[in-house]
């Protein structure tokens, strides 16, 4: 079953520019005018939209949308806002008001709810919220490595597919990179192992019921070992969520996880992990949306800061990996054997004809003026 997603991320510089086909603008916090990253903009009544980039910039394709059509903007920690297309054409700077409701000071009639209780409910609801039978997913990834000292940039675009036996404990997941396209010279050629060669990492490691970690933290048996804590209430994608953090006792102290759990159906809507150590800082984030009554990963973001030496020369690397869902297949599911060599784009040949046919207009998330239209819509 083919889907198109409403998640598109493009870097656009400057204030709004409008044409008959698109809007360019920037989303800022009304409190301090700081950029609001990854805010969702959706044309009301449609499955079409976009998201702001890390600097708050956005590009929204309008197609045949009328000037009176309403655009809905949502983001974690901010009030939902609505603007007409005509209003955004006049001024593309959107100011969002903060809306963080911490639980401190809220009066309740029963004992205060705890992070452990909320996470326990989320785990118990996994069979209702996430598919328990096999399925295939297909993703597009854009992996950008920047040498901040020399200004060198290498971009790796890839398409990878996944197979899952379902969201059950110890259910197998496997991945395979099927297409790749490179831009720039890869200046880390001698370091051909690890996540620098794995565009699948964010989905593989942060998905629920991950078999890639030494021990799956999100199980009822491990609740006491991950020390869940409730930070408070927030807003996510138009939904009220509980924000719960955890720290697995078997991981290093620098590792922590954050979960956004729906107050409506106890679904885990976002899973973020942070880790750091000597010479590196990592953040992986995976977001979920509903399709045919079940939640699936629809976008992921990895951000890495690494200090490395290559040929005796120090390199400070800033790495980002942005992933969007292309396809969901629930019928005719194909099993993929577990083979870590298939995670590596180095084992895939560049197919120019395929890229020209499927992604000829994509030239990177960070290229100003990129004329990019996401291939995926319909998740809600």
C-alpha positions as CSV (number, residue, x, y, z in Angstrom):
1,X,0.0,0.0,0.0
2,X,1.6,3.2,-1.1
3,X,1.4,6.4,1.0
4,X,2.6,9.9,0.7
5,X,3.6,11.7,3.9
6,X,2.9,15.3,5.0
7,X,6.4,15.5,6.4
8,X,8.8,17.6,4.3
9,X,11.8,19.5,5.7
10,X,13.6,22.1,3.6
11,X,16.0,24.9,4.6
12,X,14.8,28.2,3.3
13,X,16.6,31.5,4.0
14,X,15.0,34.9,4.6
15,X,11.4,35.9,5.2
16,X,8.4,34.9,3.1
17,X,8.4,34.7,-0.6
18,X,5.2,33.7,-2.3
19,X,4.3,32.3,-5.7
20,X,1.3,30.7,-7.2
21,X,2.5,27.3,-6.0
22,X,4.3,27.8,-2.6
23,X,4.8,29.8,0.5
24,X,8.1,30.4,2.2
25,X,8.3,31.6,5.8
26,X,9.7,31.3,9.3
27,X,8.2,30.2,12.6
28,X,9.4,32.0,15.8
29,X,8.6,31.8,19.5
30,X,6.5,34.8,20.5
31,X,8.4,34.9,23.8
32,X,11.9,35.5,22.7
33,X,11.8,35.4,18.8
34,X,13.9,32.2,18.8
35,X,13.4,29.7,15.9
36,X,10.8,27.0,16.4
37,X,12.1,23.8,14.7
38,X,10.0,20.9,13.4
39,X,6.6,22.7,13.8
40,X,3.9,21.0,11.7
41,X,2.0,23.1,9.1
42,X,-1.1,21.4,7.6
43,X,-3.6,22.7,5.1
44,X,-6.9,22.3,7.0
45,X,-9.1,19.5,5.7
46,X,-6.3,17.9,3.6
47,X,-3.5,15.5,4.2
48,X,-1.0,17.9,2.8
49,X,1.5,19.9,4.8
50,X,5.2,20.4,5.8
51,X,7.4,21.0,8.8
52,X,9.8,23.8,9.8
53,X,13.6,23.0,9.7
54,X,16.0,23.5,12.6
55,X,16.0,27.2,12.0
56,X,12.3,27.6,11.9
57,X,12.1,28.0,8.1
58,X,9.5,26.3,6.0
59,X,8.4,25.7,2.5
60,X,4.7,24.8,1.8
61,X,3.5,23.8,-1.6
62,X,-0.1,25.0,-2.2
63,X,-1.2,23.3,-5.4
64,X,-4.7,24.6,-6.1
65,X,-5.3,25.8,-2.5
66,X,-7.4,29.0,-2.4
67,X,-6.3,32.1,-0.6
68,X,-9.0,31.5,2.1
69,X,-7.8,28.1,3.0
70,X,-6.7,27.7,6.6
71,X,-3.2,26.5,7.5
72,X,-2.9,24.9,11.0
73,X,0.4,25.1,12.9
74,X,1.2,22.8,15.8
75,X,4.4,22.2,17.8
76,X,5.4,20.7,21.1
77,X,5.3,23.3,23.8
78,X,3.3,25.9,21.8
79,X,-0.3,26.8,21.3
80,X,-1.9,25.6,18.0
81,X,-2.3,28.5,15.6
82,X,-4.3,29.0,12.4
83,X,-3.7,31.4,9.5
84,X,-5.3,31.8,6.1
85,X,-3.1,31.4,3.0
86,X,-3.7,35.1,2.1
87,X,-2.5,36.2,5.5
88,X,0.7,34.2,5.2
89,X,1.3,35.6,1.8
90,X,1.3,39.1,3.3
91,X,3.6,38.1,6.2
92,X,5.3,34.7,6.5
93,X,6.7,35.3,10.0
94,X,4.6,33.1,12.3
95,X,4.8,33.8,16.1
96,X,3.8,30.8,18.3
97,X,2.8,31.4,21.9
98,X,4.2,28.9,24.4
99,X,1.9,26.4,26.1
100,X,3.8,24.2,28.5
101,X,1.7,23.0,31.4
102,X,3.9,21.4,34.1
103,X,2.1,19.3,36.7
104,X,3.5,21.4,39.6
105,X,0.6,23.2,41.3
106,X,-2.2,21.2,39.6
107,X,-4.8,20.1,42.1
108,X,-6.0,16.5,41.7
109,X,-8.5,14.5,43.7
110,X,-6.4,11.3,43.9
111,X,-2.7,10.5,44.4
112,X,-0.4,12.2,42.0
113,X,0.2,10.1,38.9
114,X,3.8,9.0,38.4
115,X,6.0,8.5,35.3
116,X,6.2,4.8,36.1
117,X,2.4,4.5,36.0
118,X,2.1,6.4,32.7
119,X,4.8,4.4,31.0
120,X,3.3,1.2,32.3
121,X,0.0,2.1,30.7
122,X,1.7,2.9,27.4
123,X,3.5,-0.5,27.4
124,X,0.2,-2.3,28.2
125,X,-1.4,-0.5,25.3
126,X,1.2,-1.4,22.7
127,X,-0.9,-4.4,21.4
128,X,-3.8,-2.0,20.8
129,X,-1.8,0.9,19.4
130,X,0.9,-0.9,17.3
131,X,0.6,-3.7,14.8
132,X,1.3,-7.2,16.2
133,X,1.6,-8.9,12.8
134,X,4.4,-8.6,10.1
135,X,4.7,-5.5,7.9
136,X,7.1,-3.7,5.6
137,X,8.1,-0.1,5.6
138,X,10.1,2.0,3.1
139,X,12.0,5.2,4.0
140,X,14.0,8.0,2.4
141,X,17.1,9.2,4.2
142,X,19.3,12.2,3.8
143,X,22.6,11.9,5.7
144,X,24.8,15.0,5.7
145,X,28.3,15.0,7.2
146,X,30.0,18.4,7.6
147,X,33.7,19.0,8.6
148,X,33.2,22.2,10.6
149,X,37.0,23.0,10.5
150,X,37.4,22.7,6.7
151,X,33.9,23.4,5.6
152,X,33.6,20.2,3.6
153,X,30.2,18.6,3.2
154,X,29.2,15.1,2.1
155,X,25.6,14.2,1.4
156,X,24.3,10.7,1.2
157,X,20.7,10.1,0.1
158,X,19.4,6.6,0.4
159,X,16.2,4.6,0.3
160,X,15.9,1.6,2.7
161,X,13.2,-0.9,3.5
162,X,12.4,-2.7,6.7
163,X,10.7,-5.9,7.8
164,X,9.1,-6.3,11.2
165,X,7.4,-9.3,12.7
166,X,5.2,-6.9,14.7
167,X,5.5,-4.8,17.9
168,X,6.0,-7.8,20.1
169,X,8.8,-8.5,22.6
170,X,11.9,-9.9,20.8
171,X,10.1,-9.7,17.5
172,X,12.7,-9.5,14.7
173,X,13.4,-6.4,12.7
174,X,15.6,-6.2,9.7
175,X,16.7,-3.5,7.2
176,X,18.1,-3.3,3.7
177,X,19.4,-0.2,1.9
178,X,18.2,-0.4,-1.7
179,X,19.2,2.9,-3.4
180,X,21.9,5.5,-2.7
181,X,23.0,8.8,-4.2
182,X,26.1,10.7,-3.1
183,X,27.0,14.4,-3.4
184,X,30.5,15.7,-2.5
185,X,33.6,13.7,-1.5
186,X,33.3,11.4,1.5
187,X,36.3,12.5,3.6
188,X,35.9,9.7,6.1
189,X,36.5,6.8,3.7
190,X,38.8,4.9,6.1
191,X,36.0,4.9,8.8
192,X,33.6,2.6,7.0
193,X,32.0,1.0,10.1
194,X,29.4,2.1,12.6
195,X,26.5,4.5,12.3
196,X,28.3,6.8,9.9
197,X,27.4,4.1,7.3
198,X,23.9,3.3,8.7
199,X,21.1,5.6,7.5
200,X,18.7,3.1,9.2
201,X,20.1,3.8,12.7
202,X,17.4,6.1,14.0
203,X,14.6,3.7,13.0
204,X,16.5,0.6,14.1
205,X,17.6,1.8,17.5
206,X,14.7,4.1,18.6
207,X,11.8,2.1,17.4
208,X,9.7,0.3,20.1
209,X,10.6,-3.2,20.8
210,X,14.1,-2.7,19.4
211,X,16.3,-5.8,19.3
212,X,19.3,-3.7,18.5
213,X,20.0,-2.7,22.1
214,X,21.4,-5.1,24.6
215,X,18.1,-5.1,26.5
216,X,14.8,-3.6,25.4
217,X,14.1,-0.9,28.0
218,X,10.4,-0.5,27.2
219,X,9.0,-3.6,28.8
220,X,7.0,-4.2,32.0
221,X,9.9,-6.3,33.4
222,X,12.3,-3.4,33.1
223,X,10.2,-0.5,34.5
224,X,12.1,-0.5,37.8
225,X,15.5,-0.6,36.0
226,X,14.9,2.4,33.8
227,X,13.8,4.9,36.5
228,X,10.9,6.7,34.6
229,X,10.2,10.2,35.7
230,X,7.2,12.4,34.8
231,X,8.3,15.9,33.6
232,X,4.8,17.2,33.0
233,X,2.2,17.8,30.3
234,X,2.9,19.3,26.9
235,X,1.4,19.5,23.4
236,X,2.4,17.4,20.5
237,X,0.9,17.4,17.0
238,X,-2.4,18.7,18.3
239,X,-2.5,16.2,21.2
240,X,-1.9,16.5,24.9
241,X,1.0,14.3,25.9
242,X,2.8,13.2,29.1
243,X,6.5,13.8,28.9
244,X,8.4,10.9,30.6
245,X,12.1,10.5,30.8
246,X,14.1,7.3,31.6
247,X,17.6,6.1,32.3
248,X,18.4,2.4,31.9
249,X,20.6,1.2,34.7
250,X,22.6,-1.0,32.3
251,X,23.6,1.8,30.0
252,X,26.3,4.5,30.7
253,X,25.1,7.4,32.9
254,X,25.2,9.8,30.0
255,X,22.4,7.9,28.2
256,X,18.8,9.0,28.6
257,X,15.5,8.6,26.8
258,X,12.4,10.9,26.5
259,X,8.9,9.7,25.6
260,X,5.9,11.7,24.5
261,X,2.9,9.6,25.5
262,X,-0.6,10.5,24.3
263,X,-3.1,11.3,27.1
264,X,-5.9,10.1,24.8
265,X,-4.9,6.6,23.9
266,X,-1.5,6.0,25.8
267,X,0.4,5.7,22.5
268,X,4.0,6.7,22.4
269,X,4.1,9.4,19.8
270,X,7.8,10.3,19.9
271,X,10.9,8.6,21.3
272,X,14.1,10.6,21.8
273,X,17.4,9.3,23.1
274,X,20.4,11.4,24.1
275,X,24.0,10.1,24.7
276,X,27.4,11.7,25.0
277,X,30.9,10.7,25.8
278,X,34.5,11.6,25.0
279,X,34.5,13.2,21.7
280,X,30.8,12.7,20.8
281,X,27.3,13.9,21.4
282,X,24.4,12.0,19.9
283,X,20.6,12.6,19.7
284,X,18.2,10.2,17.9
285,X,14.5,11.0,17.5
286,X,11.7,8.9,16.1
287,X,8.1,10.0,15.6
288,X,4.9,8.0,15.1
289,X,1.6,8.6,13.3
290,X,-1.5,6.5,12.8
291,X,-2.4,4.6,9.7
292,X,-5.4,2.2,9.5
293,X,-5.9,2.3,13.3
294,X,-2.2,1.6,14.2
295,X,0.9,3.8,14.8
296,X,3.9,3.6,12.5
297,X,7.2,5.5,12.4
298,X,6.7,8.4,9.9
299,X,9.9,10.5,10.5
300,X,13.2,10.4,12.2
301,X,16.0,12.7,13.0
302,X,19.6,12.0,14.1
303,X,22.0,14.7,15.2
304,X,25.6,13.9,16.0
305,X,28.7,15.9,17.0
306,X,31.9,13.9,16.7
307,X,35.6,14.6,17.1
308,X,37.8,12.3,15.0
309,X,41.3,12.0,13.6
310,X,41.8,11.0,10.0
311,X,45.4,10.6,8.7
312,X,46.5,12.3,11.9
313,X,44.4,15.4,11.3
314,X,41.6,16.4,13.7
315,X,38.1,16.7,12.3
316,X,35.1,18.1,14.1
317,X,32.0,16.6,12.4
318,X,28.4,17.7,12.5
319,X,26.2,14.9,11.2
320,X,22.5,15.0,10.6
321,X,20.2,12.3,9.3
322,X,16.6,13.1,8.3
323,X,14.3,10.2,7.5
324,X,10.8,10.2,6.1
325,X,8.3,7.3,5.5
326,X,7.6,6.5,1.8
327,X,5.5,3.3,1.9
328,X,3.6,1.1,4.3
329,X,2.9,-2.5,3.1
330,X,0.5,-4.6,5.2
331,X,-0.4,-7.1,2.5
332,X,2.0,-9.4,0.7
333,X,4.7,-8.7,3.3
334,X,8.2,-9.8,2.3
335,X,10.7,-11.0,4.9
336,X,14.2,-9.6,4.9
337,X,16.9,-11.7,6.5
338,X,18.9,-10.1,9.3
339,X,22.2,-9.0,7.6
340,X,24.1,-6.0,8.9
341,X,26.0,-5.7,5.6
342,X,22.7,-4.7,4.0
343,X,22.5,-1.6,6.3
344,X,25.5,-0.1,4.6
345,X,25.1,2.1,1.5
346,X,28.6,1.2,0.5
347,X,27.3,-2.2,-0.7
348,X,24.7,-0.5,-3.1
349,X,25.5,0.7,-6.6
350,X,24.3,4.2,-7.6
351,X,21.4,3.9,-10.1
352,X,21.1,7.2,-11.9
353,X,18.0,6.2,-13.8
354,X,16.1,5.3,-10.7
355,X,17.0,8.6,-9.0
356,X,16.2,10.7,-12.1
357,X,12.8,9.1,-12.2
358,X,11.9,9.2,-8.5
359,X,13.9,12.0,-6.9
360,X,15.2,14.2,-9.7
361,X,14.2,17.4,-8.0
362,X,15.7,16.7,-4.6
363,X,19.0,18.4,-3.9
364,X,19.2,18.4,-0.2
365,X,17.4,19.7,2.9
366,X,19.9,22.5,3.3
367,X,19.9,24.0,-0.2
368,X,18.1,27.4,-0.3
369,X,15.5,27.5,-2.9
370,X,15.2,23.7,-3.2
371,X,12.1,22.8,-5.2
372,X,11.2,19.7,-3.3
373,X,7.8,18.1,-2.9
374,X,7.6,15.2,-0.5
375,X,6.6,11.8,-2.1
376,X,4.5,10.8,0.9
377,X,1.0,12.0,2.3
378,X,-2.0,10.6,4.1
379,X,-0.8,9.8,7.6
380,X,-2.9,11.4,10.3
